[in-house]
Amino acid sequence: MRIDEIIAATKPCFSFEFFPPSTAEGKEALYETIRVLRPLEPGFASVTYGAGGATREGTVEISGTIKREFGIETMAHLSCVGETTERLEKILGNIDRAGLENVLALRGDPPRGEAEFRRPEGGLPSSVALSAFISERFEFGIGGACFPEVHPEARDLAADLAFLKTKVDAGDTFLITQLFFDNQVFFDWLSAARRVGIDVPIIPGVMPITSYAQIKRFCAICQAAIPGPLADAMEALRGDERAELELGIAYAARQCDELLAAGVPGIHFYTLNRAPATRAILGALRASRPWERAPSEPAAVAPS
């Protein structure tokens, strides 16, 4: 089933992102995580694409296994990095034969050690081109990435949203945001996106903090900001990993509660292939049911 159809039929739609492990032990640990999370009835899962690395070959295999053995609709990520159009068409054919119906179309980050993206010889230059390439050849649901804090390579918000609109026009039927920690930043960005005519479902991506050192590294790479009060609270824990996990779960649960009460269509959890934080947060949300407080016509901004 296409994910845009799942989002329309599931209120709210919770989903999980996983990455393909590079070892047999990591793969079994991933499947155990999915066994633990499956009873939470996710609307879909997604599997990242390690462009330029050893894990990229596992994306379709693991995506197909999750759908076939666990009964969860699964979306394979696909990027332009290092791929010719012939290779992209072959991968898409493999996705189709695996019984998958959704693709997250990404340009992809430059390979490690390179400062900027370069169009591969015989390949595609952008996520827009990839979305168009897919929509011309397959009947997949196509997802896209978006950036509430503006893509690091964009000139400004207006330019970033103009580019995002071209992705939607090229075939993206839903969007998933990069991780963020300040809901007001998201609400302001969402309002701006709606004003320029981006009208597809937009699902906030949330990464619960399980290790403060780890999240700081992630945020430095993708240029996402950690709000001052949250950073101060984490620093005060002085590296106590259990306390960091507990605070991370509490913060993410409150963040998701506010988002759902404002009417977002769902939450996409960046799980890092681990179950405890996501399971605890989603359990709290199912108990408090903040979506029942959402306006009947979801606003583009947070309620005052």
C-alpha positions in Angstrom: 0.0 0.0 0.0 1.3 3.5 -0.8 2.3 5.5 2.2 0.3 8.5 1.2 -2.8 6.3 1.3 -1.7 4.9 4.7 -1.3 8.4 6.1 -4.8 9.3 4.8 -6.3 6.2 6.4 -4.4 6.1 9.7 -4.8 8.9 12.3 -2.2 9.3 13.5 0.4 7.4 11.5 3.5 6.3 13.5 6.5 5.0 11.6 10.0 3.8 12.3 13.3 4.3 10.5 16.0 1.6 10.5 19.4 1.3 8.9 20.9 -1.8 7.3 23.6 -3.3 9.6 26.9 -4.3 8.2 27.2 -7.6 10.2 25.1 -10.7 10.7 24.9 -9.9 14.4 23.7 -6.4 13.7 21.0 -7.8 11.3 19.7 -10.2 14.0 19.7 -7.4 16.5 17.7 -5.2 14.1 15.1 -8.0 13.5 14.8 -8.4 17.3 14.1 -4.6 17.6 11.4 -5.0 15.0 9.9 -7.9 16.8 9.7 -5.7 19.9 8.2 -2.7 18.1 5.8 -4.5 15.8 3.0 -4.8 18.4 2.9 -1.0 18.4 1.3 -1.3 14.9 3.4 1.2 12.9 1.8 2.5 9.7 5.1 1.9 7.9 8.9 1.5 8.3 11.7 2.8 6.3 15.3 1.6 5.6 18.1 3.9 4.9 20.5 3.8 1.9 24.2 3.8 2.6 25.3 5.3 -0.7 28.9 4.6 -1.4 29.2 2.1 1.4 28.8 -1.6 2.0 25.4 -1.3 3.6 23.6 0.0 0.5 23.1 -3.5 -1.0 21.2 -4.4 2.1 18.5 -1.8 1.8 16.2 -3.7 -0.5 16.9 -7.1 1.1 16.0 -5.8 4.6 13.1 -3.8 3.4 11.6 -6.8 1.7 12.2 -9.0 4.8 10.5 -6.5 7.1 7.4 -6.4 4.8 7.3 -10.1 4.1 8.1 -11.5 7.6 6.8 -8.8 9.9 3.8 -7.6 7.8 4.9 -3.9 8.0 4.7 -1.8 4.9 8.3 -0.8 4.3 9.9 2.0 2.3 13.3 1.7 0.8 15.5 4.8 0.7 17.3 5.6 -2.6 19.9 8.2 -3.4 21.6 9.5 -6.5 25.1 9.3 -5.0 27.5 7.2 -7.1 24.7 5.7 -9.2 24.1 5.8 -13.0 20.5 5.9 -14.3 20.9 2.3 -15.4 21.9 1.3 -11.9 19.0 3.3 -10.4 16.5 1.6 -12.7 17.9 -1.8 -11.8 17.5 -1.0 -8.1 14.0 0.3 -8.6 13.2 -3.0 -10.4 14.6 -4.9 -7.4 12.4 -2.8 -5.1 9.3 -3.6 -7.2 10.1 -7.4 -7.3 10.6 -7.4 -3.6 6.9 -6.4 -3.3 7.7 -2.9 -2.0 5.5 0.0 -3.0 7.3 3.1 -1.7 10.6 4.8 -2.2 12.2 7.8 -0.3 13.9 9.7 -3.1 17.0 11.5 -1.9 19.9 13.3 -3.6 22.2 12.0 -0.8 25.1 13.5 1.1 28.5 13.7 -0.5 30.6 10.7 0.0 32.9 10.8 3.1 35.9 13.0 2.4 34.2 15.1 -0.3 33.0 18.6 0.4 30.1 18.8 -2.0 27.8 16.6 -4.1 28.9 15.9 -7.7 26.6 14.5 -10.3 27.8 11.0 -11.0 28.8 10.3 -14.6 25.6 9.0 -16.2 23.6 9.7 -13.1 21.1 12.3 -11.8 21.8 15.7 -10.3 19.2 16.1 -7.6 16.3 14.6 -5.6 13.9 16.4 -8.0 15.4 14.5 -10.9 15.2 11.2 -9.0 11.5 11.8 -8.1 10.7 12.5 -11.7 12.7 9.5 -12.8 10.8 7.2 -10.5 7.4 8.6 -11.2 7.9 8.2 -15.0 8.7 4.5 -14.7 7.0 3.1 -11.6 3.8 3.4 -9.6 5.5 3.8 -6.3 4.5 6.1 -3.5 7.4 8.6 -3.4 8.5 10.3 -0.3 10.9 13.3 0.1 13.0 14.8 2.9 12.5 18.3 4.2 14.4 20.6 6.6 12.6 22.8 9.2 15.9 24.5 9.9 16.6 24.9 6.2 18.9 22.7 4.2 22.6 23.5 4.9 23.2 24.2 1.2 20.2 26.4 0.6 20.6 30.1 0.3 17.7 30.9 2.6 14.3 29.6 3.6 12.6 30.9 0.5 15.0 29.2 -1.8 14.8 26.0 0.2 11.0 26.0 0.1 11.0 26.8 -3.7 13.2 23.7 -4.2 10.9 21.6 -2.0 7.9 22.6 -4.1 9.7 21.4 -7.2 10.1 18.0 -5.5 6.4 17.8 -4.8 5.6 18.8 -8.4 8.0 16.1 -9.6 6.1 13.3 -7.8 6.7 13.4 -4.0 3.4 12.5 -2.4 4.5 13.0 1.3 7.4 14.5 3.1 9.4 13.5 6.3 11.4 16.1 8.1 14.9 15.9 9.4 15.2 15.6 13.1 14.5 18.8 15.1 14.0 19.6 18.8 12.3 23.0 18.8 8.6 22.6 17.8 8.1 26.3 17.2 10.8 26.2 14.5 8.8 23.4 12.9 5.5 25.2 13.2 6.9 28.4 11.7 8.5 26.4 8.8 5.3 24.4 8.2 3.2 27.6 7.9 5.7 29.0 5.4 5.6 25.7 3.4 1.8 25.8 3.2 1.9 29.4 2.0 4.0 28.5 -1.0 1.6 25.7 -2.0 3.3 22.6 -0.5 0.1 20.7 0.3 1.2 17.1 0.7 1.3 15.4 4.2 4.4 16.4 6.2 5.4 14.0 9.0 7.8 15.3 11.7 10.9 13.2 12.2 11.9 12.8 15.9 15.1 11.3 17.2 14.9 10.5 20.9 18.1 11.4 22.7 19.6 8.1 24.0 23.2 9.5 24.2 23.9 13.2 24.4 27.4 12.8 22.9 26.0 10.9 20.0 23.2 13.4 19.3 25.7 16.3 19.3 27.6 14.5 16.6 24.5 13.9 14.5 23.4 17.6 14.9 26.8 18.8 13.9 26.7 16.8 10.7 23.2 17.8 9.7 23.3 21.3 11.3 20.3 20.8 13.5 20.1 22.9 16.7 19.8 21.6 20.2 17.8 24.3 22.2 19.7 25.9 25.0 17.5 24.7 27.9 17.7 21.1 26.6 21.5 21.3 26.1 21.9 22.8 29.6 19.8 20.0 31.1 21.8 17.3 29.3 25.1 18.9 30.3 24.0 19.0 34.0 23.8 15.2 33.9 27.6 15.0 33.5 27.6 12.0 31.2 25.2 9.8 33.2 24.0 7.7 30.3 20.9 6.3 32.1 19.8 9.8 33.1 20.4 11.0 29.5 18.2 8.3 28.2 15.4 9.1 30.7 15.6 12.8 30.0 15.7 12.1 26.2 12.5 10.0 26.4 10.7 12.5 28.6 11.6 15.4 26.2 10.7 13.5 23.0 7.4 12.4 24.6 6.5 16.0 25.4 7.6 17.1 21.9 5.5 14.5 20.2 2.5 15.3 22.4 2.6 18.9 21.3 3.0 18.1 17.7 0.1 15.6 17.7 -2.2 18.0 19.6 -1.5 20.6 16.9 -2.7 18.2 14.2 0.4 16.7 12.5 -0.5 13.5 10.7 2.0 11.3 12.5 5.5 10.9 13.9 8.5 9.3 12.2 10.8 7.9 14.8 14.6 7.7 14.0 15.2 4.5 16.1 18.9 3.9 15.5 17.8 0.2 15.3 16.9 0.2 19.1 13.5 -0.3 20.6 13.4 1.0 24.3 13.1 4.8 23.7 10.7 4.6 20.9 8.6 2.0 22.7 8.4 4.1 25.8 7.5 7.3 24.0 4.8 5.7 21.8 3.4 3.9 24.8 3.0 7.2 26.6 1.4 8.8 23.6 -1.1 6.0 23.2 -2.0 6.4 26.8 -2.4 10.2 26.6 -3.9 10.3 23.0 -2.9 13.9 22.3 -4.3 13.7 18.7 -7.8 13.7 20.3 -7.1 17.3 21.3 -6.1 18.3 17.8 -8.3 20.7 15.8 -10.7 19.1 13.3 -9.0 21.2 10.6 -5.2 21.0 11.5 -3.7 24.5 11.6 -0.3 25.2 9.9 1.0 26.7 13.1 0.9 25.8 16.7 -2.1 27.0 18.7 -1.4 30.2 20.7 
